[in-house]
Amino acid sequence: MYSSSHAAIGTTLVAGGFIAGGTGGLIVGAAVAVVSHLFVDYLGEEPYGDLTTSAIWELIPMLIFAASALLSGYPMVFLVGWLAGNLMDIIDKKLYLAMFLKNVDPWYFFHKGKPKIKLDLATTKMYAFMSCIVYVTTAIIMKGYA
Ligand SMILES: [Zn+2]
């Protein structure tokens, strides 16, 4: 699944942990967020298509994520959520550099199985859109928590 969905699940878990138990809760939330990656990857995304379309559907959620993180008052909670939710992709995709480095070893540690549910393009885009709603909602909740 794309990073926007992993970020939404990861940030929700980390923020929930932080609200429930402070720094300790944040750590527990981050651990659960790392494991959540395996389950979110049961959903197989449909590629967005050409580079421009991909850039739009990757970049806009990323910008909304960054804005939500800043407006929440807890940007570190969002950052930890993004990192924890995406950690398995960061490791397996070699810090996302693999797409630029053609000769990188294709060996994957966390991505050995295939997705169980194949999404169509409209559903893949709907997940990106829903992720943005989750970012904003989490920011509002965190703002109220302050
Ligand atoms: Zn993955």
Boltz pocket constraint, residues with backbone or C-beta under 6 A from the ligand:
constraints:
  - pocket:
      binder: B
      contacts: [[A, 1], [A, 37], [A, 41], [A, 88], [A, 89], [A, 111]]
      max_distance: 6.0
